[in-house]
Amino acid sequence: MTEVIPHWLDKQADLSPNKIAIETPEGEEWTFQQLRNKSRSFAKKMAASSVEEGNHVAVLASNSTEMAIAIHALSYLGAVGVLLNVRLSAAELAYQLDDAEAAFLLYDDDHAELALSASNHAGSVAVHSFRMIGNQKEMDVPLQKELVLDRLFTIIYTSGTTGFPKGVEHTYGNHWWSAVSSALNLGLSDNDKWLASLPLFHVGGLSLLVKSVVYGMPVYLMKKFDIELAHQAITAGNVTIVSVVAVMLERLINKLDGGRYPDSFRCMLLGGGPAPEPLLEKAKIHEIPVFQTYGMTETSSQIVTLSPAYALSKLGSAGKPLVSAQLKIMLDGKPVSNGTVGEIYVKGPMVTKGYYQNEKANDKAFHYGWLATGDLGKLDEDGFLYVMDRRKDLIISGGENIYPAEIESVLSGLEGIKEAGVVGRKDDQWGQVPVAFIVPSDATLTREHVLAYCRERLAKFKVPKQVYFLTELPRNASNKLVRHKLADMVTELES
């Protein structure tokens, strides 16, 4: 039997018409009723530009209320949103447009040149700016009053660090269950307001739009992460939850400068990979509630989250699977006992059913309903997950497994280091050895000091064989470390 729910924005506009849905640092405020009316109007204007139910519509834009309106409008038409990363090249975007069979490309004013260039590289795609759609007259077309949970809503592409990017399919049900499962773990408060600075074209940002309409919760939508605005929003703007990655948390702690957040602040939801333990200890000292999470595009955002009750006693753990999810650790095709590192497998209604028109990738990733994540982790004696690293980032040196995140965690504890990234390089004797890239906060920091610090805290085979100093580390739009770019630097620097 097909599961159907009322359209989630219609429902929230009916339940809480005058409650704020979205607010921005620029002073914009939209109630749920206003957001509903704007989204329905935009849907009818898209229909006037020939967008129909079932069409794949690509969106190339930075965070804004107009982008949020466009995404909701697609759901009213029953069209599929293909959310594009604005930091990609025109050629990379063209690949995704063709692969997703996008019939339309919508863009904001900031990305007009990139949109037009991408469309010139791609096949047949109609190109419209938000402004062009906004100037259309509404077409009187029937809009979706219900959402079919197993129907495709969005396609978001993986980073494509190995081979071509893959289009991850998300149904309405994937997004719904992700929101519901998160609420069952974190709880809900009438005063909740979630700061959204992660890009809406990434699943972590998009999931907040869905949470907003499912919970009846305002989101504080930032165009991009800004430390001053984020600090102000938490300390004086009544924000209660913030989604961050490690580098954002580090900057927020430094900005706090010994102060503390209001009692109303509920948590930093920390994702984006294993967090350095010194950073978690620093947050603990500053009484900042940090809940580590584990998730990926394929899981529609978080699928494992540390619950509030264990935030301090299980420091460093990503927690346990959300209520509707399952997890197991596999090695050589078999489940392993607690304490053994293996590949993380997950299962649940928030997990994608597959990659768009990519049977080869689907056959590799899915096993009897379980998704092989490609990430390495272990469970402790109580069943809490500790994420070690991406499988592809694992350094195997002389038969020993080295996790870059472990070395990065140690490096982050050294005074004078602002950021650190570690990758493996080929080595004739050991197969691979670790190499460190560091952004110093102290100009007097030396390579010898860094290596001496590591020798005191790491096994000899884990100590970096080379240290490079950079002014910044390569990061993606979500501020996650792009490790493969560091690997490319190693090749260039040592060739």
N, C-alpha and C positions, 0 to 999 in steps of 0.2 A: 504494500500500500504506500503510495506517494505521500510524504509528509508535507503539509502546507501550513504556513503561518501568515497572519496579517502582515502587510508591508510594515517593516519595523519603524520607519519614519512616520508613516501615517498614524500608527498606534501611539507613538510617543507624543506626537502633536495633539492627539486626542486626550491622552492622559495628563500631559504637562504642557499645555499650549504656551504658557507665558514664562516657562523656565528657560534660562539661557542654555543654548546648545553649543554655540561656539563663540568665543571671544578672542581677540587678538591684542598684541601689545600696541597696535596702532589705534585702538579704541573701538574697533568694530564689535558689535554684539548682535547675535541672531538668536531669537527664541526658536524653540522646536517648531512652532507654527510658521514662523517666518522662513525657516530653513526648508520646511515642507513646501510652502508655496513657491519659493524661489526655485527649488529643485524640480517641481512639477512644471513650472513655467519654462525652465531651461530644457526639460525633456521635450516639451511641445515645440520649442524652437529648433531643437535638433531634428525632430521629425520633419519640420519644414525644410531642413537641409538634406532630407532623404535618409536619415538614420532610422533603421527599422529594427523590430524585434529579431534577435539572433545575430545581428551584425557585430563584428569585432571592431571596437572603437579604441584606438590607441590614444593615450593621454600623455603629453610631454609638458610638464609644468612643475614649478616649485610649490611648496606649501602655501596655500591661500584659501580664503573662503570660497573663491570661485572654483578652485579645484575640487573642494569638498562638495560643492553644489553639483558640479559636473558628474562626479562619481555617483552621488545619490540619483541624479537624473537618469543615468544609464540603467539603474535598477528599475526605475519607473517604466522605461521603454522595453525592458527585458533584453537589452543589449549587453555584450560582454566587454568589460574594461580591460585593456591591455596597458598596464602601467609601466611607463618607460623611465629609465634612469637618465636624468638630465646631464650627468657627467660623462656619458658615453660619447663616442665620436659619431659622426653622421653615418659612416659605413657600418658601425656596430648596430646602430638603431635601425638601419635599413634591413639588416639581417633579421632582426626581431619582428619588424613590420611584416616582412615576407613570411617568416616562419609561423607567425600567429595568424596569418591570413587577414590582416587588418584592412578593412574597407575604408576606414576614416582615421584621420589623425587630427586630434585637437591639441592646441598649444596655447600657452600664455604669451604675453608680449615680450617677456625676457628671453624667450627661446624661439622667436620667429625665424631667425636665420638658420639655426640648427634644424628646425622642423622642415623647412623648405629644402635644405641640403639633403636631409635624410630621405625625404620623399622623392627627390631626384635620383637617389641611388636605388630606391626600392621599386617594386612593381607598381601596379595600379592602386593608388590610394588617394582619396579625396582629402584635401588639407583645409582645415578651418581653424581660425583663432577663436578663443573664448569671446572676444569682442565681436567678431563677425556673427557668431551664433546669437549673441545677446541682442544684436540689431535686427534679427529676423522677427517676423510676425509669428505668433503661435499658430500651430496647426491643430485643429480639433481632432485629436486621436485618443483612443482609449488607453489609459495608463494602467500599469499593473497594480492591482489592489492586494494581491497575495504574493508571497514568495515561496516558490517550490524549492525545498531544501536541497534536493539532489541536482538542482540545475546550476550550470556554470555561471559564475558572476564575474570573476577576475582571472587574469593570467599575469603572473609576475615572473620575470626571468631570473634564473640563478646567475651568479657572477661569471661563470664560464672560465674559471681559472685553468681548467683542463678541458680541452676540446671546445666545442661550441656551446653557448648558453642553452639552457633547457627551459621551456615555458611551463611553469608550475600552475596547474589548474586548481582554482579554489571555487568550491560551490558555496551557495548561501549557507548550507548546513555546516560546512567547514568553519566559516566565519562565526556562525551562530554558536556552535559548540565551543569554539575558542573563547568567546566572550562569556558564556555561561560558566564554563569550567574555571576561568580565571576568577569570577566573582565568588564561586564556591570556595576557592582557596583564600583569597584576600578579604572576602566579605565586602559589603557595601555600606556606605554611610550617606546620609542625606546631604552632608556637606562636601562630598567628594568633588574635586575638580582635578582633572588629569592634564599635566603639561605635555603637549605634543610637539616635540622639536625634531623627532626622527622623520625622515621624508615620508610623505603619504604614498610615494611610489614604491616604498619598501613595505613588507608585510607588517613590520613592527609599528609603523606609522598608520597604515591603513586600518589595522586592528583597533586603533583608538577611535576612529570614526564609527566603527560598528559598535564598540563598547558604549559610546556616547548614546546612540539611539536605542540600544537594548536596555541600558541601565537608566536612561533619563538623566545623564550626567554631563555637565559642561566640560568641554575641552578648551584649554588655553593654547591656541594654535600659533606657533612661531614659524616664520619663514624658514629659519634654520637656527641651530643652537647658538645662543648668544649668552655669554656668562653673566653679564650685567642684568639683562632682562630676566633670565632664569632665576637668578638669586633674588631679584626683586619680587618675582611672582610667588616664590615660596615664602619669603619673609613677610611680605605685605599684601600679596595678591590672593591669599586664601587657597593656593594650590596645595593639594594634599598628597598627590602621587606624581612621581616623575619617572619616565622610562629613560634609562641612561645606558651608555657603555662605559668601560673603565676610565677612559681619558676624560669623559665629561664629569664623572664622579670625582676624579682627582681635582679638576678645576673648581668644582663647586665646594669641595672641602677647603681648598686653599682660599677661596673667596670668603668663606665663612670666618676664617682668621680667628679661630678660638671661640667664636660665638656659638649659638645653638639655634636650631630651627624652632618655630612655634610648636606647642604641644599638639596642635591640630594636624601637623604634617605626619602622614601615615607611613610613607615608605619611598625609598628609591628602588625601583624594579630594575635590577642590573642584568643585562644580557650581553650578547656580542662575543661570547667566548669566556674561557676561564679567567677569573679575576686574580690579580696578584694579592697574595695574602697580606703583605704590608699595607696595601690599600684598604683592605677590609678591616684590619686592626686600627688603622687611622680613623675610619668611619665609626668604629666602635667607641674609640676614645672621645669622639665628638658627638656621641649619642645619636648618630644618624642611623635610622633603621634601614638596613640594606637587605633586600630579599633577592638572592641570586636566582636566575632563571636559566633554563636551557630550551632552545627552540631553533627553528630554521624556517625558511620560506615554505618548505614542504609541510610544516606542521601548523601553518597559519598563525605564526608567532609562538609564544611559549607553550610548551607541553609538559615541562617539569618546572616546578617552582618551590623554593624553600618557604615553608609556611611560617607565619609570625612566631609561633611557639618555639621554633628551633633556630631562629635567626642568629642567636649567639652561641648556642651549644653545638651547632653544626656549621660553624664558620668555614667557608670555602666550598660547601656543598651546594649543588643546584637544587637539592630537595628531592621530593618524590613526584611521581607522575600525577597530573591533575586528575580529578575524580573520574572523568570519563576515559582516561588514557591508561595504557599499559607500557611497560618497558622491560627489556631483558638485555643482558650482555652476552654476546656470542663470540666464539673463537673457533676457527676451523670448522664452522658449520654446527657447533654444539654450544648449548648454554654453559656458562662457567659459574663457579662458586663465587660467593661474595669475597671481595678483596683482589680478584684477578682482573687484570685489564683486558678488555676486548672491545669489539665494535658495538656501539649502542644501536639497538633496534627498538622502534616504537610502533604503537598501534592505537588507533582511536578515531572518533568521528571528526576531529579537527585535522586529521592527516589527509593530504591530497590523495585523490584516486589515481593520479598519474601526471605525466608530462605530456603536453599537447602534441599529438601526432608523433610520438617518439617511442615506438614499441621496444626498440633496443635498450633505451635507458630504463623503461618500465620493467623489462625482464630482469635487468641487472639490480634494480633497487628494491623491487617488491617480492616478498616471499611469503605466500600463504596469508596475505593480509598484513604482514609486517613490513615496515620500511627500514631498510638498512641505511643508516644515516651517514656512514662514512666518518663518524666521529668516534674517538676512543674514550672510554670511561670505565669506572668500576663502581660497584656498590659496596658500602661498608656493612658491618654486621647488622645494622638496623635497616638496611635497604635504602639508604640515602645515596644519591648519585653524585659522584665526583667526576667531572669532565676533565680529561687529560689534554686532549688536543685533537685537531683534525687528523684523520688517518694519513692524508696526503702530505701533511706537514711533519709527520714523525721522522726523526733523524735516527737512522740505524748505524751505529758506529762500533765496529768490531764485534757485532752481534748483540750489542747493548742497545736498548730502546731509550732514546732521549726525547723528552717532551719540551719543545721550545717554550711553552707557557711556564714550565717550572723554572727555567733559567731566567726568563723575563720577570717572574715574580721575585726572584732573589735580587736581580739587578735593580728593581724598583725600590728596594729597601735601602739602597746606597744614597746617602746625602750627596746632592750634586747631579743626580740623574733625574731628568724630567720625564723621559719616555725611553722605552727600550723595546727592540724587536730582535728576534733570533731566528735564523734559518740554517739549513745544512748546506755544506758545499762538498763537492766530490773530493775524495782523498784516496790516493793510490794504496796507502797502507791500511786504512781503517774503513774504507768504503765511503763514509761521510764523517764530517766533523762539524761542530756548531760554530757559527760566526755571529757576532753581536753587532747591532747598529744602535747607537745611543744618541739621544738628544740631551745635551748637558744643560743644567741650569747654573752651573758653576764653571766659569772659563778656565779655572786652574785644574780641573779634573783631567787626569792623565790615563792613558791606556794601562800603564803599570799599576796604578791605583785600582782600576776596575778589575784587572785580572787577579790582583792580590786579594781583593774582597771576595771574588768568586772562589778562589782556592780554599778559603777558610770555610766556605759554606756549601760547596758542591764536590761531588766525586770528581776525580781527576779527568775522567773521560767526558764529563759534562762542562768543564771549563771551556769557554770560547777560545778558539785557536787564533781568532783575529777580532779586533774591535775597531769599528769605524764610527766616526762622529758625523752627525748630520744636523742640519738646522730644523728639520721636521721629518717625521715618518710618513710614508704614503698611507693614506686612509681613504676609505670610500665615503659615500654620502651619509652613511650612518655612523661615521667616525670609527669604524672597525679597521684594524690594521690589515693592510693588503700585503700579505706575506710574500706572495709570488713576485711582487715588484722588488722586494728586498733580494730575493733570489736572483732576479735579473741583474741587480746592482753588483752582486757578488761576482757574477760571470764577467761583467764589464770591468770591474775594479781589479780582478785577478787574472785577466787574460793578457 
